[in-house]
Amino acid sequence: MIHTRISGTGSYKPGEPVSNSALIAARGLESSDEWIVERTGIRSRHLAAPGVTSSDLALEASRRALQAAGRLPADIDLIIVATSTPDYIFPSTAVLLQDKLGITNGAPAFDVQAVCSGFAYAMVIAEKFIRSGSHKCALVVGAEVFSHILDWNDRNTCVLFGDGAGAVVLEASDQPGLLASAIHADGRHHDILSVPGQLCGGVATGDPFLRMDGQAVFKFAVKVLADVAHEVLTAAGMTVAQVDWLIPHQANVRILQATAKRLHLPSERCIVAVERHGNTSAASIPLALDEAVRDGRIQRGQHLLLEGVGGGFTWGATLLRF
C-alpha cells in the first residue's frame, strides 16, 4: 500500500514584524495594543511591501521546505498552492511558482481556493494523487498577502490579518504518514466572511475588501473545528489523548483556546503562533507547523492534528504521524 508522509517543511514571512502600536500609528486607527491583544491575542504581524505577491512568498517557503526534505525542484511532480490572494486572475499562482522554481518537467500545478481551510484542502488533494500512484513527490503551499484586500478603516478586520507562506513536501512512503483526512463546506454561510467584489470591464465592482461577522464566525468555527477533529480521529481509530500536537488555523487566540477546550486537549499541546503572525489564512497552518518543527517542539513519530476553517464556509482536518 502506498502511504504519504511529510518529508520537509518551510515558511517565510515578509519584512520585519509590525507591532499593534506601529500599525495603529501608521494607519491612524482608533484602537490600542491592549484592545487588540485582549480580543485576538495578536501582538504583531508581517505585511508584504507593495509589489510583493503570494508567489514571491511561496517561493521562499518552498525553497526552505525542499531543503529540509533533501529534494531538488526537479524532484517535484505536483504543485498545489492554497491562496485567496493570487498574483493574477489567471494563470494560477502555482504555475508562477513553478516557473520561479525552475521546474520544467511538466508537473501539474494548480491553485486551491478554500480561504483559511485552503491548506487542509490542498493536503487532502495531494494525498489522493500520491496514494493513487500517479505522483510521488508533491509541493503543497499556503501563501497569502491579505494586506492587499483589507479595509484599513475597519479596525475590526484590518488588525487581524498578516501576510506569509508555508510549505510542505509530501512524498510516497511505505510507512503511514497521513492517517485520516476530512474536508467539508456549507455555502449557506458564505455571507459571514467574504470579499464580495468582482472585476468587470477593468473596474472593481461590488465591495473589494474583506468583510466579516466576527461573532458568527467564532461560533461556527469552534463547532466545526471540534466536529472535524473527532471525525478524523474516529476514522483513524485514535483518541484525543493520542494527539501530541493540535495545529489549528491561527485565526485568533480565543478560537484556538475554545477549540482545545472543546476537545478536552491541554492548552500546552496546542501550537499557537497567531500572536506573532496574525491570521495568515491558508498560510497559517503550515507557518505554525514549520515554526514548531524548527524550534524542536515537533519531533518525528509524533501525532499531529491539523485543522482549518474559512470563508465559504469551508473546513477540514488532517491527522498525521510526522
C-alpha positions as CSV (number, residue, x, y, z in Angstrom):
1,M,0.0,0.0,0.0
2,I,1.2,3.5,-0.8
3,H,1.2,5.9,2.1
4,T,2.0,9.7,2.2
5,R,4.3,11.5,4.6
6,I,5.7,14.9,5.1
7,S,9.4,14.9,4.3
8,G,10.1,18.7,4.8
9,T,8.6,21.9,6.0
10,G,9.3,25.6,5.3
11,S,7.9,29.0,5.8
12,Y,8.5,32.7,5.1
13,K,7.2,36.0,6.5
14,P,8.0,39.2,4.6
15,G,9.8,42.1,6.2
16,E,10.0,43.0,9.9
17,P,7.2,42.3,12.3
18,V,4.7,45.2,12.6
19,S,3.5,45.7,16.2
20,N,0.0,46.7,17.1
21,S,1.2,50.1,18.2
22,A,3.1,50.6,15.0
23,L,0.1,49.6,12.9
24,I,-2.2,51.9,14.8
25,A,0.2,54.8,14.3
26,A,0.8,54.1,10.6
27,R,-2.9,53.7,9.8
28,G,-4.4,56.2,12.2
29,L,-6.6,53.6,13.7
30,E,-8.9,54.2,16.7
31,S,-7.6,51.3,18.7
32,S,-5.0,50.2,21.2
33,D,-2.5,47.4,21.7
34,E,-4.4,46.4,24.8
35,W,-7.7,46.2,22.9
36,I,-6.2,44.1,20.1
37,V,-4.4,41.7,22.4
38,E,-7.4,41.2,24.7
39,R,-9.8,40.4,21.8
40,T,-7.4,38.5,19.5
41,G,-4.1,37.6,21.2
42,I,-2.3,39.2,18.2
43,R,0.7,41.3,19.1
44,S,2.3,41.7,15.7
45,R,2.1,40.6,12.1
46,H,4.2,40.8,8.8
47,L,3.0,42.9,5.9
48,A,4.3,42.5,2.4
49,A,5.8,45.5,0.7
50,P,3.9,46.9,-2.4
51,G,4.5,44.7,-5.4
52,V,5.3,41.6,-3.3
53,T,3.0,38.8,-4.3
54,S,1.8,35.5,-3.0
55,S,4.1,33.6,-5.4
56,D,7.1,35.6,-4.1
57,L,6.3,34.4,-0.5
58,A,5.6,30.9,-1.7
59,L,8.9,30.7,-3.5
60,E,10.9,31.4,-0.3
61,A,8.8,29.0,1.8
62,S,9.1,26.3,-0.9
63,R,12.9,26.6,-1.1
64,R,13.1,26.0,2.6
65,A,10.8,23.0,2.5
66,L,12.7,21.5,-0.3
67,Q,16.0,22.0,1.5
68,A,14.5,20.4,4.7
69,A,13.3,17.4,2.6
70,G,16.6,17.0,0.8
71,R,14.9,17.5,-2.5
72,L,15.6,19.5,-5.6
73,P,12.9,21.4,-7.5
74,A,13.2,18.9,-10.4
75,D,12.0,16.1,-8.0
76,I,8.6,17.7,-7.6
77,D,5.9,16.2,-9.8
78,L,2.9,18.0,-8.4
79,I,2.4,21.6,-7.1
80,I,-0.7,22.8,-5.3
81,V,-0.9,26.3,-3.9
82,A,-3.7,27.3,-1.5
83,T,-4.4,31.0,-1.7
84,S,-7.2,33.5,-1.7
85,T,-4.9,36.3,-2.8
86,P,-3.5,35.0,-6.1
87,D,-1.0,37.1,-8.1
88,Y,-3.3,37.2,-11.1
89,I,-6.9,36.2,-12.1
90,F,-5.0,33.7,-14.2
91,P,-2.7,31.9,-14.7
92,S,-2.6,30.3,-11.3
93,T,-0.1,31.2,-8.6
94,A,1.0,27.6,-8.7
95,V,2.3,27.9,-12.3
96,L,4.0,31.2,-11.4
97,L,5.7,29.4,-8.5
98,Q,6.6,26.5,-10.8
99,D,8.4,29.0,-13.1
100,K,10.2,30.7,-10.3
101,L,11.5,27.4,-9.0
102,G,12.7,26.4,-12.5
103,I,10.6,23.3,-12.7
104,T,10.3,22.3,-16.3
105,N,9.3,18.6,-16.0
106,G,5.6,19.2,-16.9
107,A,4.4,18.6,-13.3
108,P,0.7,19.7,-12.9
109,A,0.3,22.9,-11.0
110,F,-2.9,24.5,-9.8
111,D,-4.4,26.6,-7.0
112,V,-7.0,25.7,-4.4
113,Q,-9.3,28.4,-3.1
114,A,-10.9,27.5,0.2
115,V,-9.7,30.5,2.1
116,C,-8.4,29.6,5.6
117,S,-9.1,25.9,5.0
118,G,-7.1,26.0,1.8
119,F,-4.1,24.2,3.2
120,A,-6.2,21.4,4.6
121,Y,-8.0,21.0,1.3
122,A,-4.6,21.0,-0.6
123,M,-3.2,18.4,1.7
124,V,-6.2,16.1,1.1
125,I,-5.9,16.6,-2.7
126,A,-2.2,15.9,-2.8
127,E,-2.5,12.8,-0.7
128,K,-5.0,11.3,-3.1
129,F,-2.7,12.0,-6.1
130,I,0.1,10.2,-4.3
131,R,-1.9,7.3,-2.9
132,S,-3.2,6.7,-6.4
133,G,0.3,6.0,-7.6
134,S,0.2,8.7,-10.3
135,H,2.6,11.1,-8.4
136,K,5.4,10.6,-5.9
137,C,6.6,14.0,-4.6
138,A,4.2,17.0,-4.1
139,L,4.9,20.5,-3.1
140,V,1.9,21.9,-1.1
141,V,1.9,25.6,-0.2
142,G,-0.3,28.1,1.6
143,A,0.5,31.7,0.6
144,E,-1.3,34.9,1.3
145,V,-1.0,38.7,1.0
146,F,-4.2,39.5,2.8
147,S,-2.9,43.1,3.4
148,H,-3.9,43.7,-0.3
149,I,-7.7,43.1,0.5
150,L,-8.0,44.9,3.8
151,D,-10.1,48.0,4.5
152,W,-7.7,49.9,6.7
153,N,-10.6,52.0,8.0
154,D,-12.2,48.9,9.5
155,R,-10.4,48.2,12.8
156,N,-12.5,45.1,13.4
157,T,-10.8,43.3,10.4
158,C,-7.6,45.1,9.5
159,V,-5.8,44.4,12.8
160,L,-6.4,40.6,12.4
161,F,-4.6,39.7,9.3
162,G,-1.0,39.3,8.1
163,D,1.0,38.0,5.2
164,G,3.1,34.9,4.8
165,A,3.6,31.5,3.3
166,G,4.2,28.0,4.5
167,A,5.1,24.8,2.5
168,V,5.5,21.1,2.9
169,V,6.9,18.4,0.7
170,L,4.7,15.3,0.6
171,E,6.2,12.0,-0.6
172,A,5.1,8.5,-1.2
173,S,6.2,6.2,1.6
174,D,5.8,2.6,2.7
175,Q,5.2,3.8,6.2
176,P,1.9,5.5,7.2
177,G,2.1,9.3,7.5
178,L,-1.2,10.9,6.8
179,L,-3.6,8.8,8.7
180,A,-7.0,10.4,8.1
181,S,-8.5,13.5,6.5
182,A,-11.8,15.2,6.0
183,I,-12.9,18.3,4.2
184,H,-16.4,20.0,4.1
185,A,-18.2,23.1,3.0
186,D,-21.6,24.7,3.7
187,G,-22.4,27.6,1.3
188,R,-25.3,28.8,3.3
189,H,-22.9,30.7,5.5
190,H,-21.0,32.4,2.7
191,D,-22.0,35.9,3.8
192,I,-20.4,35.9,7.2
193,L,-16.9,36.1,5.8
194,S,-16.2,37.2,2.3
195,V,-14.7,39.7,-0.2
196,P,-17.9,40.3,-2.2
197,G,-16.3,42.1,-5.2
198,Q,-15.6,41.3,-8.8
199,L,-13.7,42.7,-11.8
200,C,-15.8,43.8,-14.8
201,G,-14.6,45.8,-17.7
202,G,-11.3,46.6,-15.9
203,V,-13.2,48.1,-12.9
204,A,-13.7,46.6,-9.4
205,T,-17.4,46.3,-8.7
206,G,-19.2,45.3,-5.5
207,D,-17.0,45.5,-2.4
208,P,-13.4,44.6,-2.9
209,F,-12.5,44.4,0.8
210,L,-12.7,41.7,3.3
211,R,-15.9,41.7,5.4
212,M,-16.6,39.6,8.5
213,D,-19.3,39.0,11.1
214,G,-16.9,38.2,13.9
215,Q,-19.3,36.7,16.4
216,A,-20.9,34.4,13.7
217,V,-17.5,33.3,12.5
218,F,-16.4,32.4,16.1
219,K,-19.5,30.3,16.8
220,F,-19.3,28.5,13.6
221,A,-15.5,27.9,13.7
222,V,-15.4,26.5,17.2
223,K,-18.2,24.0,16.5
224,V,-16.9,22.6,13.2
225,L,-13.3,22.5,14.3
226,A,-14.2,20.3,17.2
227,D,-16.5,18.2,15.0
228,V,-14.0,17.6,12.2
229,A,-11.3,16.7,14.8
230,H,-13.4,14.0,16.2
231,E,-14.3,12.8,12.6
232,V,-10.7,12.2,11.6
233,L,-9.8,10.7,15.0
234,T,-12.6,8.2,14.7
235,A,-11.6,7.4,11.1
236,A,-8.0,6.6,12.3
237,G,-9.2,4.7,15.3
238,M,-7.5,7.1,17.7
239,T,-8.4,9.3,20.6
240,V,-7.6,12.9,21.6
241,A,-5.2,11.6,24.2
242,Q,-3.0,10.2,21.4
243,V,-2.6,13.6,19.8
244,D,0.8,15.2,20.6
245,W,0.1,18.5,18.9
246,L,-3.0,20.3,17.7
247,I,-2.2,22.8,14.9
248,P,-5.3,24.7,14.1
249,H,-5.8,27.6,11.8
250,Q,-4.4,30.7,13.5
251,A,-7.4,33.0,13.4
252,N,-7.4,34.4,16.9
253,V,-6.4,33.0,20.3
254,R,-10.0,32.8,21.6
255,I,-10.9,30.3,18.8
256,L,-7.8,28.3,19.5
257,Q,-8.5,28.2,23.2
258,A,-12.1,27.4,22.7
259,T,-11.3,24.6,20.3
260,A,-8.7,23.0,22.6
261,K,-11.2,23.2,25.5
262,R,-14.0,21.6,23.5
263,L,-11.7,18.7,22.6
264,H,-10.5,18.4,26.2
265,L,-6.9,18.9,25.0
266,P,-4.5,20.6,27.3
267,S,-3.6,24.1,26.0
268,E,0.1,23.3,26.2
269,R,-0.4,20.8,23.4
270,C,-1.9,23.4,21.0
271,I,0.6,25.2,18.7
272,V,-0.2,28.9,19.0
273,A,1.6,31.3,16.6
274,V,-1.2,33.9,16.0
275,E,0.4,36.4,18.4
276,R,3.4,36.8,16.0
277,H,1.7,36.2,12.6
278,G,-1.9,37.4,12.9
279,N,-4.3,35.5,10.7
280,T,-2.5,34.5,7.5
281,S,-5.4,32.5,6.1
282,A,-4.2,29.5,4.1
283,A,-0.6,30.1,5.2
284,S,-1.4,29.9,8.9
285,I,-1.3,26.1,9.5
286,P,2.0,25.4,7.5
287,L,3.6,28.5,9.1
288,A,2.8,27.3,12.6
289,L,3.8,23.7,11.7
290,D,7.2,24.8,10.3
291,E,7.9,27.1,13.3
292,A,7.2,24.2,15.8
293,V,9.3,21.8,13.7
294,R,12.3,24.1,13.6
295,D,12.2,25.0,17.3
296,G,12.2,21.4,18.2
297,R,8.7,21.0,19.7
298,I,7.5,18.7,17.0
299,Q,9.5,15.5,16.6
300,R,9.4,12.6,14.2
301,G,6.9,10.0,15.2
302,Q,4.5,12.4,16.9
303,H,0.9,12.6,16.0
304,L,-0.3,16.0,14.7
305,L,-3.8,17.2,14.1
306,L,-4.0,20.0,11.5
307,E,-7.3,21.7,11.0
308,G,-8.7,24.9,9.4
309,V,-12.0,26.7,8.9
310,G,-12.6,29.6,6.5
311,G,-15.0,31.6,4.4
312,G,-17.4,29.7,2.2
313,F,-17.9,28.3,4.8
314,T,-15.2,25.6,4.4
315,W,-13.5,23.4,7.0
316,G,-11.2,20.4,7.1
317,A,-8.6,18.4,9.1
318,T,-5.7,16.0,8.6
319,L,-4.4,13.6,11.3
320,L,-0.8,12.5,10.6
321,R,2.2,10.8,12.1
322,F,5.1,13.2,11.4
